[in-house]
Amino acid sequence: MTWLLLTYKVPAEPAAKRIALWRRLKGMGAVYLQGGVCLLPKTDDHVRRLKMLENDIAGMAGESVILETVALDRTQEDKVVARFKADRDDAYEEFIDKCDDFERDLAKEVAADHYTYAELEENDVDLKKLQGWLAKIRKLDFYGGVRVAEAEERLKGCEALLDDYAKRVFEAHDENR
């Protein structure tokens, strides 16, 4: 496996620029080995995006170096892949927690016999957010996180619950007759 290693040093102030840089790197799926040192799998997209970040870092009066690297041996490679998987599994865990919230909110509406178009629309928006979020996590899941199947199943469950709720809303408003 070949990775891109970015090392960088930027001024502490303004902190907003430093934080924005960190967010962009995490948003690409980078794994930090330590402060200012991160890895990404080598892809053409990552090369292009890191070169653009290199320019941004220079604009912040910072310094950076981008290297192509490989692990010394299989043990080191496994450590790096485990870090990527752990980051994605943390994201899947958070996603699953949001699915729990979605399911609880719908169950509360059903228990209260609250079947309105406004509530259906609100929950449809929430479901679309969940769908988009899972797609983003999958895009950054370079090495197959352990919890991906669970997250996908939970999303399917949320979709089924919303479908059922929609039917109840339509029945409450005589839409299916």
Salt bridges, closest charged atoms under 4 A:
ASP45 OD1 - ARG48 NH2 2.40
ASP45 OD2 - ARG49 NH1 3.25
GLU54 OE1 - LYS51 NZ 3.05
ASP56 OD2 - ARG24 NH1 2.59
GLU68 OE1 - LYS42 NZ 2.87
GLU77 OE2 - ARG74 NH1 3.18
ASP78 OD1 - ARG74 NE 3.11
ASP87 OD2 - LYS26 NZ 3.18
GLU93 OE1 - ARG147 NH1 1.85
ASP100 OD1 - ARG154 NH2 2.29
ASP101 OD2 - LYS98 NZ 3.96
ASP101 OD1 - ARG104 NH2 2.47
GLU103 OE1 - ARG154 NH2 2.86
GLU109 OE1 - HIS114 ND1 2.42
ASP124 OD2 - LYS128 NZ 3.11
GLU150 OE1 - ARG147 NH2 2.80
GLU152 OE2 - ARG138 NE 2.94
GLU153 OE2 - LYS156 NZ 3.56
ASP164 OD2 - ARG168 NE 3.00
ASP174 OD1 - ARG177 NH1 3.01
